[in-house]
Amino acid sequence: MKKFFLSLGLGITLASGVFAADDRLNQLNEQLVSVLAPFQNQTTEAKLIFNTIETNVDRVLKVAVNSFYRKIGSQNKLELKIDNLSYDYSDGVTPRAILRGSVNVDITKILSREELDQTIPDIEKLVEQFVESSTEKYSDAVSVKGVLTSTTKNDNGNYTALTALISIKLDLKKLPEDVDAEEIMATDVGVSLSIDLEKGVTIDAFVDSNPGYKGFKKGQMGLKEGLEALLAGDEKTLSVIRRLLGELDEIALFLVEKSTVKVDVSHLLAMLKS
């Protein structure tokens, strides 16, 4: 009988934890429905759904999100899909974020064929220079690779598709003396891109964070505090989300309503060199 009541008590405790977690997910998703309401109309649709949230007293252990955004214009249509955006720190060793998503849009309606044919051969150099300029202060502690792994052309010699890989690794033990390891948020980043110029971009990426990063310390505004603020309906947090969504919506509107725009690749490269 004693074992029965112990088992019953354990079952009730576990069930309560499940219901509490489901409750938080429901509250969070209901809050997001309200935030996204202004972006629901005949030409726009936006969804953001939390599928998993696990926390302990100190930090977020797991989060999983997916989202969808669509904007239809007179010149183009844009769809932003996040099939999986997840964060896992359940092992207590290495916080890892994973992204799998796509931006479905006809790029040939945004950039002319001439501009695309001029830009694509310089992408590898552009990516490498951008990353190197952003990480040069880490000296020998950082390893950067940006590779254009494949390109495809049509019968007219125009580029139609390409794939690329980007890798950034940071060894905290080799940091220069004037760089504090607590300032480093990520130690390993990998990005795989696949681009079809008429269909859009798909991306697979991961980011391994530095467990010693100052943002993970108690008293800092981190992921756990952000989720709690969102659950509580904190107006400051909600206003930040609304602002970001508004900026996304403005960019999307520009892309789907404008005809091709001009891109000066040499100017971009000069800016990166400087």
Number of C-alpha atoms within 10 A of each C-alpha: 6 7 8 9 10 11 12 12 12 12 12 12 12 12 12 12 12 12 12 12 16 15 12 18 18 16 16 19 18 14 16 20 16 9 16 17 12 14 19 15 10 8 12 18 17 21 17 17 17 18 15 15 19 15 14 10 6 10 18 21 17 18 19 19 17 18 16 17 20 20 23 18 16 10 15 21 19 22 19 20 20 19 15 16 18 20 23 18 20 16 8 10 10 16 19 19 19 17 20 18 19 21 19 20 21 20 21 20 20 22 18 16 17 12 17 20 16 16 17 17 13 14 17 19 14 21 21 18 17 17 17 21 13 11 16 11 14 20 13 12 16 19 15 16 15 21 16 18 13 11 16 12 12 9 6 6 9 13 20 18 19 18 18 19 19 19 18 19 16 21 14 17 8 14 18 14 8 8 13 12 18 15 12 19 17 17 17 18 18 16 18 17 17 19 20 20 21 14 17 19 21 19 17 16 18 19 20 20 20 23 19 14 15 17 17 20 14 10 9 11 12 15 15 21 14 13 16 14 16 19 20 13 15 12 11 11 16 17 12 11 16 16 11 12 17 14 12 13 18 11 11 22 20 15 24 20 17 14 15 16 11 11 14 10 17 13 10 12 17 10 10 17 12 6
